[in-house]
Amino acid sequence: MNKKWLSVIAVVILLVVVTLISATTGSIKVSSLDLIQGLFTGTNKSVQIIKDLRLPRIIIALFVGAALAVSGVLLQAVMRSPLADAGVIGISSGAGFLSLLFVTLFPKFFFWLPLFAFVGGAIACFLVYSLSWKAGLSPIRIILVGIAVNATFTGLGQSFNYRGSYAVTSINQATTSIFTMKTWNDVEVMVAYGSIGLILSLMLCSWCNLLSLQDKSAKNLGLNVTRARLIVSIVAVMLAAIATAIGGLIAFVGLLIPHIARLLVGSDHKILIPFSALAGALLILSADTLGRTILVPSEVPASIIMTVIGGPFLIFLLRKSERIHGN
């Protein structure tokens, strides 16, 4: 068995183990066997509490991690840069800002929050792409423009904290990266939109492989490069937006996971995308479980854990990119 499939099997096993640990660890502790039996019989009160309070956050963490990781893979294919990540270049903050604005103005239409998050992410993506383009896309230029766009939308979002609105307070709590108090209604929205985005990303594998080539080569192979970039970007923004709307602002997942995934399974998007989805789900669930249990009864947001991990990794990628481009 080759390295690729060993990596896939290892991630799947770890994902199952961490899911069981996350479900059975906390203020209420049950064994894995009792958990499984209780879910089927419905007679164990502790398991019912876990089902109502802990399972929704686990499912949301899994889908948020998968969505952000795959979004990073797609953005890197479009921009041909290992530094492209929804959280770093401002797409997530754009989605978060428009979510805040929408719920503040129209609090009764919370169900449509992902749609407005998508619009905000699309605006941020357009700004980064257009302002970074100068006879091609430079990885360093992308990250610099992205930081500026991210800071702008983050500042606009934070300005809402001073309005004192109940709706704003509610949405701030709903979009933090601590997945506490997530409900099965949140799960329905996350699974519905997230599944659509992940399925669409799997259908774009061939295009992503061709986009890694030079534009002339891709056109000679019959690819409409402009249309492919647009469609892949839309799916990437959709995944990042729904993850932000339901799970909050979490950076570096789309930066860290694709890089590690390429080392383990290669650059073929037919295996890179599904592997990244599994690895992203594992990373965010592990970060959430660690944050929930490390300082009981307090919690450390998954976004803080990801920042501690991702910051040094971004510096490493920047130095690597400089060496590649001879700067």
C-alpha positions, -999 to 999 in steps of 0.1 A, spaced: 0 0 0 15 34 -10 19 65 10 -13 82 -3 -37 55 9 -18 50 41 -23 88 48 -60 86 39 -66 56 62 -46 72 90 -66 105 88 -99 85 88 -89 65 118 -78 96 137 -110 114 127 -131 86 142 -110 85 174 -111 122 180 -148 123 173 -154 97 200 -131 115 224 -148 148 218 -182 133 223 -174 114 255 -151 140 272 -162 170 291 -184 179 321 -205 148 313 -184 117 307 -197 84 292 -179 55 276 -179 51 239 -201 19 242 -226 37 264 -227 66 239 -234 44 209 -260 24 228 -277 55 242 -280 71 208 -299 41 195 -320 33 227 -327 69 239 -328 57 275 -296 72 288 -302 107 301 -265 117 299 -263 106 263 -294 126 255 -278 157 270 -247 150 249 -269 145 218 -285 179 223 -255 200 234 -223 183 223 -231 165 190 -242 197 172 -209 215 179 -190 184 168 -208 181 135 -204 219 129 -167 217 138 -162 189 113 -180 207 85 -163 240 92 -129 224 91 -137 206 59 -151 237 42 -122 260 51 -96 234 40 -112 228 7 -118 265 2 -80 270 7 -72 243 -19 -96 259 -45 -83 295 -39 -47 283 -42 -56 266 -75 -71 298 -88 -44 321 -76 -15 297 -81 -2 307 -47 3 285 -16 -4 316 5 -41 319 -5 -64 313 24 -99 327 31 -90 338 66 -57 354 57 -66 373 26 -99 387 40 -126 366 25 -137 353 59 -137 388 74 -157 401 44 -182 374 49 -184 381 87 -189 418 82 -218 415 58 -233 389 81 -232 414 109 -246 441 88 -274 419 74 -286 406 108 -284 440 123 -307 454 96 -329 424 91 -328 402 123 -359 382 113 -342 367 82 -315 348 100 -320 318 77 -306 338 48 -274 347 67 -252 324 45 -263 342 14 -252 376 26 -220 360 40 -213 347 5 -218 382 -10 -194 397 16 -168 370 8 -172 375 -29 -166 413 -26 -134 406 -6 -122 380 -31 -128 404 -60 -108 431 -42 -79 408 -34 -78 394 -69 -81 427 -88 -57 446 -66 -31 418 -67 -31 414 -104 -1 430 -122 9 410 -152 2 380 -132 -3 371 -95 26 374 -71 23 354 -39 38 382 -18 14 408 -34 -16 385 -27 -7 383 10 0 420 14 -33 431 -3 -51 403 15 -39 416 49 -51 451 40 -85 439 29 -87 416 60 -79 446 83 -105 468 66 -134 443 70 -123 433 105 -123 470 116 -157 475 101 -170 444 118 -156 454 152 -172 489 149 -205 471 154 -195 462 189 -201 498 201 -237 500 188 -251 481 219 -277 464 198 -292 431 210 -292 417 175 -255 426 171 -247 410 205 -266 378 194 -249 375 161 -215 381 177 -222 352 200 -235 331 171 -204 337 149 -176 333 174 -153 303 169 -163 288 202 -189 264 190 -209 265 223 -247 266 222 -249 255 186 -282 238 179 -295 213 154 -309 242 134 -273 254 129 -263 219 119 -291 218 93 -279 250 77 -242 241 79 -247 206 65 -270 217 37 -248 245 23 -215 228 32 -225 195 15 -234 214 -17 -201 233 -17 -180 201 -10 -198 181 -37 -193 210 -62 -156 211 -53 -152 174 -61 -167 181 -95 -141 208 -102 -110 185 -96 -101 184 -133 -103 221 -137 -82 227 -107 -55 204 -121 -55 224 -154 -54 257 -136 -21 247 -120 -6 250 -155 2 281 -174 -28 298 -190 -16 291 -225 -12 254 -218 -46 252 -201 -62 269 -231 -45 245 -255 -60 216 -235 -95 231 -241 -101 249 -208 -119 282 -207 -95 297 -181 -116 327 -172 -148 308 -167 -130 281 -147 -114 306 -124 -147 323 -118 -166 291 -110 -139 277 -88 -137 310 -70 -174 311 -64 -174 276 -48 -143 285 -27 -161 317 -14 -193 298 -8 -174 273 14 -156 300 33 -187 321 38 -209 293 52 -181 283 75 -177 319 87 -215 324 91 -220 294 113 -186 287 128 -170 322 131 -137 337 119 -110 310 118 -78 317 99 -50 295 86 -69 262 81 -69 267 43 -32 275 45 -20 247 67 -40 217 55 -34 220 17 3 223 22 5 192 45 -19 174 22 3 179 -9 33 165 10 12 134 19 -10 127 -12 5 148 -40 -10 176 -61 -37 157 -80 -69 175 -69 -89 143 -73 -74 130 -41 -61 163 -27 -96 178 -22 -112 149 -4 -81 143 17 -80 180 26 -117 179 37 -110 150 60 -78 166 74 -95 200 79 -123 184 98 -98 166 120 -78 198 127 -108 219 137 -124 192 158 -91 186 176 -87 224 182 -122 227 195 -119 196 217 -85 209 231 -99 244 237 -130 229 255 -110 206 278 -76 223 284 -89 250 308 -121 236 322 -146 253 329 -133 280 306 -129 275 269 -102 286 245 -117 295 210 -106 273 181 -95 305 163 -69 313 189 -55 278 188 -53 280 150 -37 315 152 -10 301 175 -3 272 150 -9 291 118 11 323 124 45 306 125 35 284 95 26 315 75 61 329 82 76 296 70 57 297 38 66 334 32 103 326 36 99 296 13 82 317 -13 110 343 -12 136 316 -18 116 302 -48 112 336 -64 148 346 -56 140 377 -36 
